[in-house]
Amino acid sequence: MTGTNRLLRPGERRTLQAVAKLSYCNPFLPERIDCERLLLGEDYTKTALAWNLSPGLEQDDPNVAAICARAETLAAGLRERLLDGDVPADADELQLYEELVLFVLYYRNSAAFAELIGKALAATGARSTRAAFYEGFRRDAQHLLDLPGRDLPALHELPHVFACYYQIRRAFHHIFYNLVGTSGPTARLRAAVWQSIFSHDLRRYRRTLHARMADFATLIVGPSGTGKELVARAIGFARYIPFRAQALEFAEDFYGSFQGLNLTALAPTLIESELFGHKRGAFTGAIADRPGYFETCPPLGTVFLDEIGDLDPAIQVKLLHVLQNRTFQRAGDTKARKFQGKIIAATNRDLGAAIESREFRADLYYRLCGDVVEMPSLRERLSDDPAELRHLLLFLARRELGQGAEALAAEVEQFVLQQLGADYAWPGNVRELEQCLRNVLLRHAYHPRRSATITGEDPRAELAQAVRSCSLDAGELLRRYTTLVYLDEDQNLEATARRLDLDRRTVKRHVEAAFAARLRQKP
């Protein structure tokens, strides 16, 4: 009789709980695959490689397809029962039905979101933020959620749900296609980046936290050449962007809202101008007012500060003020301006040691360390999974060559294994691997930099070789060359500053004690 039946049949509550757990877990952790096994039971198909370890596998994964099919069938059946008057045993059952519907709606629109991202990345001019397929999403949502006598909260926030779906799809794209590999360290890195975007609690994120993530700075730490900027871009490109339902468009273009600055590439006065802007007449050459990164960054945008460990102490104070109060002033101006974006910083330095030597402010560190992402070295990744070399080489070859990338990757892999050996340490990390690929592409040869600490090589010759092989990043090059000139000027900071056209404090900060000691030992 209508209205006398319970909504859920035996076993269905457990299925709904499993779908909900799967929906809200970190997709890059092993628990996601465990949820799929639990949900499908004996019908789970064991695959050679889990879909969450490699881009492109999700849409072809038989288990994801099977779960989506089951979810569609179950959602349609439960809707009919609710319309027939079947009664949920408690409020939890109705919430589980809503979460099942949200799961179904995400996968129905996943391909459309992926297409929207692809168009944005391929655009050479203005990028469209229009998403006309929202109308189909809205009709589907109302069909499944608009039930007589049932007030389901998601029905009243469909534009927000749509925006969350777009963000999830962007996060998948940029994490997968920027952080390549199948090793344990790489999988853990992807999971950590997911948490930097959504936190560990996706439900709380959807309810309230999405509007607060700019308040949390992210600090990326790890050796040079490990891909810290790729992580920063993955986080910055995957920020939440509201959807304007009436205009059928997103509030901002995700691609144009990321601004990056390498802090070792500029003198402190230029860094201050780039970040904070300046007023006309603030210094020699300031012939007009100029906004800085903090001013031009949109509210949903990101400012990425690379090599934060080398930032001048005076500018550290000003950056601390931005993080504490979300306000700043242009150089030469007294007007307070608001910064609403997110700050991501990166460094290869040991900030603990820098704090001890008073080169880095402890209070600034404690404003940055609320969200820390640690980068694994290439050696760690390959030690865990040697096959990761092939994935990385293919990724790099596609970026360099496009057509013919597979053949180039195979050629470089064979060269590495035969000439360098499977246990080569890759001291320059992925950046060195990229240069190795380029050397093999052009000359079918690669000669790694020899370590002077092992070979006793003249550190000047070592520096010259490192420059020839492009194995130093900008910060390392500046520190070593500054140290070389400093010793050549009889350890006189003022003379070194004049010769390099740098500020005295910059010279003092960049003199590398260990490298200086080795230089002194050589005639």
N, C-alpha and C positions, 0 to 999 in steps of 0.2 A: 504494500500500500504506500502511496506517495507520502513522503515526510516521515516515515517510521523507520527507515533504514539508516544505519550509520554510514558516514561518508567513506571511510577507508575499509577495505577488505583486509583479511589477514596477510601480513607481510608487506603491505603497501606503505605503512608508516616507516618501516625500516628503510625501504627504498627511497622515500622522500627525504629522510634524514641523511642518507648517503649522498643524494644529489646535492643537498644543501651544503654538506661538508666539502664535497668536491668543488662546488661553486666558489667557496670562500677561502679555500686553502691556497697556499703559495704554489703556483703551478710549476715552479722550477725546482721544488723539493721532491724527494722520493715519495712523500706522502700523497702527492697527486696521483701517481701511478698506483699506489696502494688503494686509494679510493676507487679507482676504476676497477681493480681486481675484486674488491669487496662488492661493488655494485653489479658486476656482470657474473660473478661466481664462475661456474664451469664454462660459461660462454666467453670468458676472457681469452683473447688471442695473444699468445706470446709472440712478440716481434723482436727482430734482431737488434733494434735500437729504439729506445723509448722516444716518443714524439717530442718530449720536452727537453731533449738533448740536442736537437738539430732543427734549424728552420725549414719550413716547408712540409714537415711530416704530419702536422696536426690535421690538415684537411684530408690527408690520405690514410690516416690511422683507422684501422677497422674498429678499435675499441671506442674511440670518440664517436664514430659514426653509429655504432650500435647503441651507445648511451643516448645519443640525440634522438634516435628512432624510438627508443623506449620512453624517453621523456615526452616526446610529442604525443604518443599514444596515450600515456597516462594522463597528461594534461587535458586532452580532449575528453577522455572518459570521466575524469573528476568534474569537469565543467558541466557535462550533461547530468551527472548525479546531483550536483548542487542546484541546477535548474529544476530538477525533478523533486527537489525538497529534501534530499538526503542531508543528514545533520552531522556536522563535525563534532567529535567527542569533546573537544576543547579548543581554545583559541590557538594553541600550537598547531593543530592540524590545518587550520585556515592559513596560518603563516607559512607552513610548509608548502601548501598549495601555491601561495603567492611566489615563493622562492623557486618552485618548479617552473612556474610561468616565466619568471625572469631568466632562468637558465635557457628555456626554449627560445625566448625572444632574442637573447644574445646570439645564439648560434644561427638563428634564421637570418640575422643581419650582419654576421661576421664578414662574409665575403664582400658585402657592399661597403663596409667600413674599410676593409683592406684596399678596395679599389679607390676609395676616396684618398687614402694615404698615398697610394701609388701615384695618383694624379698630382697631388701636392708636391711630391718629391721630384716629379718629372717636369713640372712647370718651369719655364724659363723667364716668365714675366710674373705678373700678379697671380697669386695663388687663390683659387676659389675656396671659400669656406662653406659653400652651399651644400646642403644634404637633403635633396627633395625626397629621398626614400623614407624620410621621417613620417610622411603621411601613411605609408604602408605599415610602418612600425606602430604608429598610433592606432590604426584600425585593428591590427592584430591584438594589441594590448587591451583595447577596450572590449574586443570580442571575448577575451579570456578572463579579464578582471572585472568588467562591469556586470555584476551579478545582483539581482534583486535582493535587498536586505543584507547585503554583504559589503561592508566598507573596507576595501583593501587599500592600504596607504599608497602603494606604488602607483595606483591609478591617478592620484593627485599630483604626482611629481614626474610625469613621463619625460618632459624635456631634460630633467636632471638625470634620470636613468639613462636616457639616450646619450647624454654627455659622458656619463661614466663608461658606457659601452665603447664609445669612441676612444676614450683615454686608455681603457684596457687593451684595445686593439693596437693603439700606437705603442703602448708599453711592450707588448709582444713583439711588434715589428722591430723596434729599435734595440731591444735587448737581444733578440735572436740574431739580427743581422749585423750587430756591432760587436757582440761578445761570442765569438765562434769557438766551438770545441766541445768535446764529449767527456773531458776529464772531470774528476770530482772537484778539484779547485775551481774550474770554470763554471760548473753547475752551481756551486755554492756562491760564486760571484754573481751569477744571474739572479739567484734567489735574494741576495743582499740588495741588489739594485731594485728588484721588485718591492722590497720593503721600504727602500728610500722613497719610492714613488707612492705606495699605498699604505705603508705601515704593516704591521703583522695582523691587523684586524680589519679586514675589508668591509665588514658590516659597519663598524664605527666610522670608517673612512667615508662610506657612502652617506651616512647620516649627518655627520658634522665635520669631520676632519679635512675633507676635500677643500674647504674654504680657508684652512689654517696652515697648509703645508709650506707656504712661503715664509712662515715664521721660523722654520727649522732649516738652518744652514746645513749643508752637507760637506764633509771633509773626505777627500779621496787620498789615500796614502799608499805608497808602494814604490818599488824601484823604478828608475827611469826606463822608458821604452815599453812599459807594460800595458799602455792603452788607457791612461787615466782620462784623457780628453774624450775618448769614445764613451766611457761610462758617464761622464758629465753630460754629453749630448743625449745619451739615452734617457737620462733623468729629466733634462731640460725639455726635450721634445715630447715627453709624455706627461706634461703637467695638465691638470684639469682645466678645461675650457668650457664655459657655459654655452648652452644651445638656446638660440632665440627661435622659439617655435613658430611665431607668426611670420618671421622673415625666412624661415627654413635655412638658417645659417648659424655657424659657430661664431662666437664673439671675437675670436682672434685667429690668426694664422699661426699654427704651432711652429712652422719652420723659421719664420722671421723673428721669433721672439727670443732667440738665443744669441748672446753676445759674449765673446771670449777675449781675454787679454793675458798674454804671457808677461809676467811681471819682471822677468830678467831681461827682457828685450828693450826696455826703456829706462832712462834716467828717472830718479824719484820725482823731479819736477814735472816731467812729462806724464808719469803714471798718475800723479795727482790731478793733472788737467784731464787726462783720459777718463778717469773714474768720476771725478766730482764736477768737472767743467771749470770754466774760469770766467771772470768778468773782464771786460775790456780794460786794459791798463794794469792788470794784476801783476804782470811781469813783462820783461822786454820781449816784444814780439806778439803780445796779446792785443791784436788790433781790433778785435771784435768779441762780443759775448759768445761763449761757446758752451753748449750743454755737454755733460759727460755721460758715461755709460749708465750711471745710477739714475740720471734724469730721463734718458731716452728709452730705458727699459720699460716696457709696458707692465701693468699690474700682474699679468699672467706670464711674464717673461722671466728670463734667467740671466744672471751675470756670472760668468765663469772666470775665476782668478787662478790661473795656472802658476805654479812655483810660489805659492803663498809664503813658504818658509824663507824666501829671500826678500820679502817686503821691507822697505825702509822703516825703522822704528817710528818715525814721525807720522808716516802714513798708517801704520798699524793702529795708532791712537784714533785717527779719524775713521778707520774702518770699524773699530770697536764701537764707536759712537753710532755708526749706521746700524750695526747689529743690535745694539741695545735699544736705541730710540727710533729706528727706522727713519731718521732724518739726516740731512747733510747740508753743507753749504758749498757753493762754488768758491774757488780760490779768488780772494779779493772781494768777496761779497758777504753780507751779513744775513741775507734772507734765508730762512730755513725752508728746505724743500723736502718733500716726502718721497721715500723709496718704498715701493710696494711689491717689487719682484722678489725672486729667490736668489740667494747667493750659494754658489758651489765653489769650493776651493780645492786645490790639489797641491801635493808636495811630494818630493822624493827624499826630503830631509827627515832626520830624526828630530821631531819637534820637542821631545823631552830633553834631548841634549842641547837644542837651541835655547830652550827656556833656562836650563842650568847655566849656559854661557851668556845669558841675558841678551841674546840676539833676537829672541821672539818672546812676546809678552804672554805671560801665563793667563791673564784675564781674557786676551783675545782667543787663545787656544780653547778655553772653557766656554767661549761663545760659539766655537766652531765644532766642538766634539760631540754635540748631541746626536749626530748621525754620522758615523764613520764607516766608510767602505774601504776594505783592505784589498789591494791588488796582489794576486799571486804572481810569482816570477814564471817565466817561460819554462825554466828548469823544473819547477814544481809541477807544472801542468803536464809536461812530457814524461816526467817520472811516473806520474799516476796513470797516464794513458798515452803511449807512444803514437797511437793513431791520430792524436790531436795535431801532429805535425802536418799530416796530409790535409786536414780541414783548414788549418791556418794558411798553408801554402795556396790552396785553392781560393780562399778568400782574398789573399793578397794578389794572386795572379789575375783574378777577375777585375780587381781595382786597377791594375796596371795595364792589362792587355784586352780584357773583354773576350772577344772571339779567340779561341785557341788557349784559353786559360787552363783547361784540364791537362793538355799536353805539357804546358810549361810547368805546372805544379808537379806533375809526375817526373819531369826532367830534373827539377830542383831537388825533389825528395831523393831521387837516386843519387844525385851529386852529394847531398848532405850525408847520407848514410855511408857512401863509399869513401868520401874524402875527409869528412869531419868526424864521423862515427855517431852511433845512436846515443852515446853518453856525453856528447859535447855540451858544455855548460850554458851556452848562450848568455854571456854576461851582459850583452846589450838588449836582451829580451826580444820582444816582437819587433822592435825597431831594427835590431840587428838582423833578424830573420828577413825583414823586408829588404834591407840592403843586400843581404846574401842573394835573395831572389833576383834583384836588379843586376848584381854582378854576374850571376850565372846567365841571365837573359842576354847581357851585352857581351860578355867575354868567356862564358862557360868556365869561370874561375871565381873563387872567393878565398881571400887570405885573411883570417881573423886577426884582430889586434892581439899581440902578445902582451901578457901581463908583466910589467916591469918588476913587480914584487916577486915574481917567480924567476924571470930570466935575467934580472939585473940590467935590463936595457936602460939606456940614457932616457930619463923622463922627458927631455926635450924632443928626442926622436920619437918617443911614444906618443907625445902630444901631436907631432906632425903626422904620424901614421893614423892617429885617431881622426884628425881633420880630413885626411885623404879618403879614409874609409867611411866618413860621415857617421861615425858610431857614437858621437857625443851629442847630447841635447844642448839647447842654447845656454841653460844654466851652468852646465859642466864646462862648456867652452869658455864662458865668461869668467868663471872662477879660476880655471887653470891658466888662462892667458893673463888675467889680472895678477895672479901670483907670480908668473914668470917676469912680467914687467916690474913688479914690486921689488923682486930680488935684483933685477938689473939696475934699478934706481937706488940701490943700497938700502932697501927697506924704508924708504922715505915716502910716507903716504901722500904728502902734498905734491911731490915731484911725479909720483905715479898718477895721481889724479889729473895733473896738467897734461901729461903725456897721453892719457887715455880719454881726455875730455869728459871725465866723470867727476861726480861729487866725492869729496874726501871720505864721507861716511859710507858711500857705496863701495869704494875701494877697500876700506877696512872690513866691511861685511863679506866681501867676496874673496879675500885672501884665504887660501886653503892651507891650513897648518901642515897637514900630512904631506901634501904635494910639495910645499916649500921645503920641508925637511929632506925629502928625496932629492930635490934640486940642489940643495947645499952639499949633498954627499958626492955629487958628480962634478968633475972639473969643467 
